[in-house]
Amino acid sequence: MKIPRQMRYIEASEPGGPGVLSLATGTVPVPKPTEVLIRVFAAGVNRPDIIQRKGTYPPPPDASPILGLEVAGEVIALGAGVSGFAPGDRVCALANGGGYAEYCVAPATQCLRWPQGYEATRAAALPETYFTVWVNIFQMGRLSEGESLLVHGGTSGIGLTAIQLAREFGSTVFATAGSREKCAAAIKYGAQAAINYREEDFAERIHDLTLSQGVDVILDIVGAPYFVRNLHCLRKDGRLIEVATMHGSKVADFDISELMRRRATITGSMMRPRTAQEKAAVALALVQRVWPVLDAGRCAPVIDRVFPLAQAADAHRYMEAGAHIGKIVLTVVA
């Protein structure tokens, strides 16, 4: 396939609301020696895209300024040092930016083949979410078979992935969500119980559900308002994992003795600042542990809604409204 010089992409004209996003034309990127060039069929929409659009999550200096951290498509060119892929291969990739475009470069070590039976929309919903869940819950959080997990934001893309994978690998899962419909969805995809945080205190409910024992691991996206209650939900040697601070990051009047009594571990991470070597190691773990599960038809991403690339602003508005259950995806090539 002949590679064009120009492509369509979504430009953020300045930091701001969804209205700053518009369709633009620019130069097709050239892959570096460790990268592949992907003709993008679909791109996932994620919370970091929203934060970057607002101007509070700038891309690293060597990354594309274009939004978009995960894509699915066809490899059309290889960097000089790349092996293991060939033009025509269908891959999904954890990109370092540039996903909201017709063409995107990504490190070859962050590319994975489409699972069996997948099409572009579903494959595009995998990388950012599954990389994040695997690192935080299974590597940093050390969730093991027979342990229990509490997932806040249980019907987000990350939440539903966490629920499905934790149950697949033998854990009991609880979730919080903001409506009865969302709680029903969390249970549908594997949560033993789901707590509507608008109607119940999740800490009291977890206390009842676990017979006062608490849970082993908590995955939190809320931040400061949940911090103390999260600690009260942990059993001895429990792990609290922070992956977002949607409602604030500063905790006042924190009693360290609570942490000591529970022998608790508090950890957290961001995916984007990780090195290429670290991301490559995560990709390898996913290929070994998770891709066989996806190939077998289990733990697939849940797609809520699909928008064409030109309607990226509408996709952002939809995500910020908070009504979605699962992933939002942009289609680039029909």
Residue, then its C-alpha position, 0 to 999 in steps of 0.5 A: m500500500k502506498i503511504p500518503r503524505q497527508m492524513r486527517y487527525i483531531e486537533a486540539s486548538e488550545p486547552g479547553g472543553p470538547g469544542v476545541l477539538s476539530l478535524a485537521t490535516g497534517t503530515v503522516p508520521v514516519p516510524k523511528p527504528t523501534e516503531v511501526l506505522i499503523r493505518v488506524f481503523a479505530a481508536g479508544v477514548n480514555r480519561p487521560d485524553i480528556i485531561q490532556r485536552k484540558g491542558t493538565y496532562p501534557p504529553p512527554p517531550d518525545a510523544s505526539p501532541i495528538l490525542g489518543l493512547e490506543v489504536a487498532g489497525e494495520v501495520i503498513a511500514l516498519g522502522a529499520g530495527v523492527s522484527g516480528f511484524a510485517p506489513g498487513d499485520r492486524v495489531c492493536a497498540l498502546a501508543n505514546g500519543g497520536g491515536y486520533a488520526e488516520y495514521c499513528v506510530a507506536p513502539a513495536t514492543q507495545c503492539l499486540r495482535w488482535p485476539q481471535g474473532y476480534e474486529a477493529t472496534r473491539a481491538a482498539a478498546l484493549p491496550e490502555t485499559y488492559f495494560t493499566v489493569w494488569v500493572n496495577i491490580f496483578q503486578m503492583g497490587r499482587l491480587s491472587e486467587g482466593e483474594s477479594l477486590l473492590v473496584h471503584g468506578g465499576t462500569s468504566g472501561i477500567g472497572l469492567t476490565a478489572i472485574q472480569l479479569a479478577r474473576e477470571f483469575g479466581s478472585t471475589v469482586f465487589a464494585t461501586a457505581g452511581s446508578r442501579e443500571k450501572c450496578a446491574a452491569a457490574i454484576k452482569y460482568g462478574a461482580q459478586a455485589a455492586i454498591n450504589y454510592r449515591e444510596e449507600d455508604f460503600a465502606e459500611r456495605i463492604h463491612d457487611l459483605t465481608l463479615s467485617q473482614g474487609v477486602d484484600v485489594i482496592l482499585d480507586i479512581v476517586g482519590a481524596p474523598y474515598f481515601v480514609r474510607n478505603l483504608h477502613c475497607l482493607r483487611k490486614d495486609g491489604r493493598l490500596i491502588e490509586v490510578a486516578t484522582m477524579h475528585g481530588s488528590k489532597v487528603a487532610d487529617f490522615d491518621i497514619s496509625e490506621l495504615m500501621r494497624r492494617r499493615a496496609t500498602i498504598t501504591g499507584s501509578m501512571m501508564r504514560p510516563r513508564t519507559a518503553q522497556e517497562k511497557a514492553a514487559v507489560a505487553l509480554a505479560l499480557v500476551q502470556r496471561v491475558w491474550p489466551v483468555l481473550d482468544a477463548g472469548r472471555c473477558a472481552p472489552v465492553i463497548d458502550r458507544v462508537f463515534p466517527l473520528a470527526q465527532a471526537a468532540d461529541a465522544h468527549r462530551y459523552m464521556e464527561a457526562g458519565a452515563h457510559i458503561g464500558k468503552i467509547v471508541l472512535t472509528v477512523v476507517a470504515 
